[in-house]
Amino acid sequence: MTWLFYALVSAVAAALTAILAKLGLEGVPSTLATALRTVIVVCFAWVVVFASNEHRALGLVSRRSLIYLILSGVATAVSWLAYFRALQLAPASRVAPIDKLSLPLTIVLAMLWLGEPVGWRAATGVALMTLGALLTLR
């Protein structure tokens, strides 16, 4: 399967995340809800790691990779905590588009930090994504 397949699965799962989280937040503090969800994510991920025998590569993870993965984990935690709190305070239809500003931000950061090229089509897409997200504000 190609990267596009997995990217589409990710997009569908992310969309379901917003709706299911909004439903699950009723009467539950957002931080507690995030912690509960995180336990499920951790368990599910480790089941997949062992099912695919990837646990054997654990000793091969470099210190550099480990540091970046830890930082990525911290960024994920901050993102999830803020996302769940935003969902608790506003409708999912308003929160999700603003959260998806991560798409144009990722492209800009990939260009600046990773040196990835951004042509006129990608730049136009970034502008349109940003405009689209901003148009959802009332």
Buried (B, 14 or more C-beta within 10 A) or exposed (E): EEEEEEEEEEEEEEEEBBEEBBEBBEEEEBEEBBBEBBEEEEEEEEEEBEEEEEEEEEEEEEEEEEEEEEEEEEEEEEEBBBBBBBBBEEEBEBBBBBBBBBBBEEBBEBBEEEEEEBEEEBBEBBEEBBEBBEEEEE
